[in-house]
């Protein structure tokens, strides 16, 4: 799904994809709260995006985009790298006698936070599409 081709839409699309993946991972964690030896998983995206933007740890930075000759170049001239969300397992801890590390209260709180993040991203995409429509049609 390529939302209108712009760089900001691509970033929002990646964040929306990560939020959707995180929702299913959290639901899987909740479903396995009583499964012996089950280890919780989470989605790594925001950390990778921050590293890509900051260029930390030798990772590829998100370059700025020069749309006018008077703009100051920032890390190159076109956006070539967007991190993909990845599922990571937390294998080092266990909080139950059956070596399961799923805390139902924490998972429910993370799920509520993720739902808010998802709703915010959808609202932002809807707003941007509305602004483009106003720009194209010339009326509100």
N, C-alpha and C positions, 0 to 999 in steps of 0.2 A: 504494500500500500504506500504510494508516494503522494503525499498530500500537497498538491499544487507545486511541487518542485522546489520551493524556497528552502534556504538553509535553516531558517527558524522552524519551518514546518517539519523538516527532517529531524531536527533535535527533539521537537515535541512528539513526533511519531516514535522515535526511539524510546523516549521516556514513557509514552503511553504503552508501548510494547513491554517495557520492563515492568510497569505497574500491573499489567495483565498477567504476565508470567509470575510475578511475585504473589498475586492473589491465589493462583492455582497451587503454588508451592506452599503457601501458608495453610491453605485448605488441606493439603496433603499432610502437613505436619499435625494439624488438629485431628485429622482422621486417624492418625497413628499414635495418638497420645498414650494409649495403653499397650502398644506393640513392644514386646521385649526386644532389646538391642537396637531399636530404631534410633537413628540419629537425625536431628532436625536439619533442614536445608534452608537456605536463604538465597536471594538474588543479589549479585554484585553488579551494580550499574552506576550509582551515583558516585562511588569512590573512583571508578575507572574514568568517568566523565570528568571529575575534578582533576585527576592526574593528567588526562589528555589536554584539558584546557590549560593547566599550569605547566605541562611538560615535565612533571616530576618523574624521578626514577628512570630517566632515559626513554620514556615513552614518547610517542609522536604527539605533538601539540596540535590543537585545532587552530589553523591559521585564520587570520582576519581576512576580510574580503574587501578589496579596493574597488569601489564602484565609480570613483571620480579621480582624476589625475591629481587633485589637490589633497586627497586623503593620505595619511601617513600609513605606510605598509606595516602590518602587524603579522609577524610569523608567516610570511608568504602571501599568496594572492588568491587562493581558492581553498575551499574546505574539502579535504580528501579523506579525513578519518573521523568516523563516529564509532564509539565503542558499542559492542553488542552485549545485551544482558546475559549473564552467565549464572547458572545454578551452582552454588557451592555448599558442601556438606560440612557441618560442624561436628567433627569426629572426636575432639579432645575432651569433651565434658560428658558427665552423666549425673543426673540429679535424682534419679529413682533407683530403687534396689534392683530393678530389672535392666539397669544400664541404659535406660531411655533418657534422652535429654530434652524432651519437649515439656515446656512449662505452658499450660493452657492459658493462664492469665496473660503471659507475655505474648503469646501467639494471637490472642484475641485483640490485644492492644495494637499489635503490629498490623493486623488486618484492618482495624478501624482507621489507623493512620494511612495505610495504603489506599483505602477507599476514598479518603479525603484528597489524597494526592491525585488519584485517577480523576475524580470529579473536577478538581482544579484544572487539570490538563485539558479535559474535554471542554470546559467553559472557555479556556484560553483559545483553543482551536476554533470554537464557535464564534468567539469575538473577532478573531483575525479574519475568518471567512466573511463575517458580516461587514467588516471594514473594507475588505476587497470588493465585495458586492456594491457597497456604497460608492467606492471609488470608480468602479466600472459603470454603474448605472447613473451616477451623479445625483442621487437622491437617497434619502434615508428610508 
